[in-house]
Amino acid sequence: MIELQRKVITGATDGPHLLITGGVHGDEFEPMAAIRRLMGEVEPSGLRGRLTLVPVVNEAAYRNQHRCAEDGLDLARTCPGDPDGSITERTAHALSQLIPTADYYIDLHTGGTTVSVSPMSGYGLHANAEVLDNARAMARAFNLPFIWGTDGSLDGRSMSVARDANVPAMYTEYFGSATCNPQGIEDYVAGCLNVMGHLGMIDRDQPASRIEYVVEDERKNSGYMQIQNPAPFDGFFDPAVSLGQRVAAEETLGTVTDVLGDRVETVRAQQAGIVLTLKTFSRVNQDDGLVVVVEVDRPLGG
């Protein structure tokens, strides 16, 4: 049986229960640092309700210094897990038991070792209008530049567990590329406190909006980052675009080259929009998603 290490802060007065998790993948470091910061900054005397903080969900992957544990399973595709299964399946089960105990849920991520993601908040397009409106409001309160509402039917994820339990939930992404960005830690701490303020758990003035884009895309597999603009074969990826860049459909995103350079194939954008994620680890496998391009609706002007 897996027991997730957590800190529970119980407020002096009643209020909602907010769960915040990090380290669903073992190579995503800003969430771990930000949640530890929150442990020291949130005082019970100023809190209404209950805050549960889990800085490293996937401790086996963290010890493995990798996205995944030694069984090779992606925890974010394994929920609700199996209490009698492999290490990742047991961890997924423990997380899936915890999520429904909360009234609201935030899952903090990054691009990990191999990918960089433009700072964003996301949520699934829930069939229940009240749950969806609460998730939207949380994502806005978190106050990262990009907000992305996507296909709510994707399974195996922390978000799908929250979906099935009707828990309003959001996730975030913030850079990656095997670093721990200090600004990412600051923005994650601030974002979580913003959501707590929005939920009435703490007294906090909401900052000026940093939101530049809000996109909702109900199409099947929208939000499934790993399948967009795939590598045509195993090789070396040389990107031709950068995060936040606008691209046109069929524009060159980069090239994939074999070891001797005899085979070179151009990867072209399957859609027009903004580059949201970029594969930054040059060695890629066939079908790896290299670039996520989001078809933006309209800029909100901040």
C-alpha positions as CSV (number, residue, x, y, z in Angstrom):
1,M,0.0,0.0,0.0
2,I,1.3,3.5,-1.0
3,E,0.8,6.3,1.5
4,L,1.3,9.7,-0.2
5,Q,3.5,12.0,2.0
6,R,1.4,15.2,2.6
7,K,0.9,18.1,4.9
8,V,-2.6,19.0,6.0
9,I,-3.2,22.6,7.2
10,T,-6.5,23.0,9.0
11,G,-7.8,26.5,9.3
12,A,-9.2,28.3,12.3
13,T,-12.6,28.5,10.7
14,D,-14.7,26.4,8.3
15,G,-14.2,26.6,4.6
16,P,-13.5,24.4,1.5
17,H,-10.9,21.6,1.2
18,L,-8.3,22.4,-1.5
19,L,-5.9,19.7,-2.6
20,I,-2.7,20.7,-4.4
21,T,-0.3,18.1,-5.8
22,G,3.1,18.1,-7.6
23,G,5.5,15.5,-8.7
24,V,3.0,13.3,-10.6
25,H,6.1,12.9,-12.8
26,G,9.4,12.5,-11.1
27,D,11.3,15.1,-13.2
28,E,9.0,18.1,-12.6
29,F,10.6,20.3,-10.0
30,E,9.0,23.7,-9.8
31,P,5.8,22.2,-8.3
32,M,7.7,20.4,-5.6
33,A,9.5,23.5,-4.6
34,A,6.4,25.7,-4.7
35,I,4.3,23.3,-2.6
36,R,7.1,23.2,0.0
37,R,7.0,27.0,0.1
38,L,3.3,26.9,0.6
39,M,3.7,24.7,3.6
40,G,5.7,27.4,5.3
41,E,3.6,30.4,4.1
42,V,0.0,29.3,4.9
43,E,-0.8,29.8,8.5
44,P,-3.8,28.0,10.2
45,S,-4.8,31.2,11.9
46,G,-5.4,32.9,8.5
47,L,-6.9,29.9,6.8
48,R,-10.6,29.1,6.3
49,G,-11.1,25.4,5.5
50,R,-8.4,22.8,4.9
51,L,-5.4,22.7,2.6
52,T,-3.8,19.4,1.7
53,L,-0.3,19.6,0.1
54,V,1.5,16.7,-1.6
55,P,4.8,17.9,-3.1
56,V,5.9,14.6,-4.6
57,V,3.1,12.2,-5.6
58,N,5.3,9.9,-7.6
59,E,8.2,9.3,-5.2
60,A,9.4,6.2,-7.1
61,A,9.8,8.2,-10.2
62,Y,11.5,11.0,-8.3
63,R,14.0,8.5,-6.8
64,N,14.5,7.1,-10.3
65,Q,15.4,10.7,-11.5
66,H,13.0,10.2,-14.3
67,R,9.4,11.0,-15.5
68,C,8.4,7.5,-14.6
69,A,9.2,4.8,-12.0
70,E,11.1,1.6,-12.8
71,D,8.0,-0.1,-14.2
72,G,8.0,2.4,-17.0
73,L,4.3,3.4,-16.6
74,D,3.2,7.0,-16.9
75,L,1.3,7.8,-13.7
76,A,-0.8,10.4,-15.7
77,R,-2.1,7.6,-17.9
78,T,-2.6,5.0,-15.1
79,C,-5.3,6.4,-12.8
80,P,-7.4,5.1,-11.1
81,G,-4.6,2.5,-10.6
82,D,-4.6,-0.8,-8.8
83,P,-3.8,-1.2,-5.1
84,D,-2.2,-4.6,-5.8
85,G,-0.4,-3.6,-9.0
86,S,3.0,-2.3,-9.9
87,I,4.6,0.7,-8.1
88,T,3.0,3.2,-10.4
89,E,-0.4,1.5,-10.3
90,R,-0.3,1.6,-6.5
91,T,0.7,5.2,-6.5
92,A,-2.1,6.0,-9.0
93,H,-4.6,4.2,-6.7
94,A,-3.4,6.3,-3.7
95,L,-3.8,9.5,-5.6
96,S,-7.2,8.5,-7.0
97,Q,-8.4,7.8,-3.4
98,L,-7.2,11.2,-2.2
99,I,-8.7,13.4,-5.0
100,P,-12.4,12.8,-4.3
101,T,-11.9,13.9,-0.6
102,A,-11.3,17.4,-1.8
103,D,-13.8,20.1,-2.8
104,Y,-11.3,21.6,-5.3
105,Y,-8.1,20.3,-6.9
106,I,-4.9,21.8,-8.4
107,D,-2.3,19.6,-10.1
108,L,1.0,21.4,-10.8
109,H,3.2,20.1,-13.7
110,T,6.0,21.2,-16.0
111,G,7.5,19.8,-19.2
112,G,9.9,17.7,-17.2
113,T,13.3,16.7,-18.7
114,T,12.5,16.7,-22.4
115,V,9.9,19.3,-23.1
116,S,9.3,23.0,-22.5
117,V,5.8,24.4,-22.1
118,S,4.7,28.0,-22.2
119,P,3.2,28.9,-18.7
120,M,-0.4,27.8,-18.8
121,S,-3.5,26.7,-16.8
122,G,-5.8,24.0,-18.1
123,Y,-9.0,22.1,-17.3
124,G,-11.2,19.5,-18.8
125,L,-14.5,20.6,-20.4
126,H,-16.8,19.0,-17.8
127,A,-20.4,18.0,-18.7
128,N,-21.6,19.5,-15.4
129,A,-21.9,23.3,-16.0
130,E,-21.3,24.2,-12.3
131,V,-18.1,22.0,-12.1
132,L,-16.9,23.5,-15.4
133,D,-17.6,27.1,-14.3
134,N,-15.7,26.5,-11.1
135,A,-12.7,25.1,-13.0
136,R,-12.7,28.0,-15.4
137,A,-12.7,30.5,-12.5
138,M,-9.8,28.7,-10.8
139,A,-7.8,28.8,-13.9
140,R,-8.4,32.5,-14.3
141,A,-7.6,33.2,-10.7
142,F,-4.3,31.3,-11.1
143,N,-3.3,34.0,-13.5
144,L,-0.9,32.4,-16.0
145,P,-0.8,33.8,-19.5
146,F,-2.4,31.0,-21.4
147,I,-5.7,29.2,-20.4
148,W,-6.7,26.0,-22.2
149,G,-9.9,24.1,-21.8
150,T,-9.8,20.8,-23.6
151,D,-11.5,17.4,-24.2
152,G,-12.8,16.3,-20.8
153,S,-13.2,12.6,-21.8
154,L,-9.5,11.7,-21.7
155,D,-9.0,8.9,-19.1
156,G,-6.1,7.8,-16.9
157,R,-5.3,11.2,-15.5
158,S,-5.6,13.0,-12.2
159,M,-8.0,15.3,-14.0
160,S,-10.2,12.3,-15.1
161,V,-10.4,11.1,-11.5
162,A,-11.5,14.6,-10.4
163,R,-14.0,14.7,-13.4
164,D,-15.6,11.4,-12.3
165,A,-15.9,12.7,-8.7
166,N,-17.3,16.1,-9.8
167,V,-14.4,17.9,-8.2
168,P,-13.6,21.2,-9.9
169,A,-10.0,20.8,-11.0
170,M,-7.3,22.5,-13.0
171,Y,-3.7,21.7,-13.9
172,T,-0.7,23.9,-14.8
173,E,2.4,23.7,-16.9
174,Y,5.5,25.9,-16.7
175,F,8.6,25.4,-18.9
176,G,10.7,22.3,-18.0
177,S,13.8,21.1,-20.0
178,A,15.3,19.5,-16.9
179,T,15.6,22.8,-15.0
180,C,13.9,24.3,-11.9
181,N,13.0,27.9,-13.0
182,P,12.9,30.3,-10.0
183,Q,10.2,32.4,-11.6
184,G,8.2,29.3,-12.1
185,I,8.3,28.6,-8.4
186,E,7.2,32.2,-7.6
187,D,4.4,32.1,-10.1
188,Y,3.2,28.7,-8.8
189,V,3.2,30.0,-5.2
190,A,1.4,33.1,-6.2
191,G,-1.1,31.2,-8.4
192,C,-2.1,28.8,-5.6
193,L,-2.5,31.7,-3.2
194,N,-4.6,33.5,-5.8
195,V,-6.9,30.5,-6.1
196,M,-7.2,30.2,-2.3
197,G,-8.1,33.9,-2.2
198,H,-10.7,33.3,-5.0
199,L,-12.2,30.4,-3.0
200,G,-12.4,32.5,0.2
201,M,-9.9,30.4,2.0
202,I,-7.5,33.4,2.7
203,D,-7.7,37.1,2.5
204,R,-5.9,38.1,-0.7
205,D,-6.3,40.8,-3.2
206,Q,-6.4,39.5,-6.7
207,P,-3.6,40.8,-8.9
208,A,-3.9,42.5,-12.3
209,S,-4.7,39.9,-15.0
210,R,-1.7,38.5,-16.9
211,I,-4.0,36.4,-19.1
212,E,-3.3,36.8,-22.8
213,Y,-5.3,33.9,-24.4
214,V,-8.3,31.7,-23.4
215,V,-8.9,28.8,-25.7
216,E,-11.6,26.1,-25.3
217,D,-11.4,23.2,-27.7
218,E,-14.0,20.4,-27.2
219,R,-12.6,18.2,-30.1
220,K,-11.6,14.7,-29.3
221,N,-8.0,14.4,-28.0
222,S,-7.5,18.2,-27.7
223,G,-5.1,18.7,-24.8
224,Y,-3.3,15.4,-25.6
225,M,0.1,17.0,-26.0
226,Q,2.1,13.9,-26.8
227,I,0.4,13.2,-30.1
228,Q,0.7,16.5,-31.9
229,N,3.1,17.0,-34.8
230,P,4.9,13.6,-34.3
231,A,8.4,12.7,-35.2
232,P,8.5,10.8,-38.5
233,F,11.3,8.5,-37.3
234,D,13.9,8.0,-34.6
235,G,16.5,10.8,-34.8
236,F,17.7,14.2,-33.9
237,F,15.1,17.0,-33.7
238,D,16.3,20.5,-34.7
239,P,13.4,23.0,-34.0
240,A,12.8,26.0,-36.2
241,V,10.3,27.7,-33.9
242,S,10.1,28.9,-30.3
243,L,7.6,29.0,-27.5
244,G,4.8,31.6,-28.0
245,Q,5.6,32.0,-31.8
246,R,2.6,32.2,-34.2
247,V,2.8,29.7,-37.0
248,A,0.8,29.0,-40.1
249,A,-0.5,25.7,-41.1
250,E,2.2,23.8,-43.0
251,E,4.9,26.1,-41.7
252,T,8.2,24.4,-40.9
253,L,8.4,23.4,-37.2
254,G,11.8,21.8,-37.5
255,T,13.6,18.8,-39.0
256,V,14.4,15.3,-37.9
257,T,17.7,13.8,-39.0
258,D,19.3,10.4,-38.8
259,V,22.8,9.8,-37.4
260,L,24.8,10.4,-40.6
261,G,22.5,13.1,-41.9
262,D,21.5,11.0,-44.9
263,R,17.8,11.2,-44.0
264,V,16.3,14.5,-43.2
265,E,12.6,15.1,-42.9
266,T,10.8,18.4,-42.3
267,V,8.0,18.5,-39.7
268,R,5.3,20.9,-40.8
269,A,2.5,22.4,-38.6
270,Q,-0.7,20.5,-38.8
271,Q,-2.6,23.6,-37.8
272,A,-2.1,27.4,-37.4
273,G,-1.8,29.0,-34.0
274,I,0.6,29.6,-31.1
275,V,3.5,27.2,-30.2
276,L,2.5,26.1,-26.7
277,T,5.0,23.2,-26.1
278,L,8.3,22.4,-27.7
279,K,10.4,19.2,-27.5
280,T,13.8,20.4,-26.2
281,F,15.6,17.1,-25.8
282,S,17.1,16.6,-29.2
283,R,17.1,12.8,-29.4
284,V,13.5,11.8,-30.3
285,N,11.7,8.6,-31.1
286,Q,9.3,8.0,-33.9
287,D,5.8,9.4,-33.1
288,D,7.0,11.5,-30.2
289,G,5.0,14.7,-30.2
290,L,7.5,17.5,-31.1
291,V,5.4,20.7,-31.0
292,V,2.0,21.5,-29.7
293,V,0.3,24.3,-31.7
294,V,-2.9,25.7,-30.1
295,E,-5.4,27.4,-32.4
296,V,-6.1,30.5,-30.4
297,D,-9.5,32.2,-30.4
298,R,-8.6,35.8,-29.6
299,P,-6.2,37.7,-27.3
300,L,-7.8,39.1,-24.2
301,G,-5.3,42.0,-23.9
302,G,-3.9,41.0,-20.5
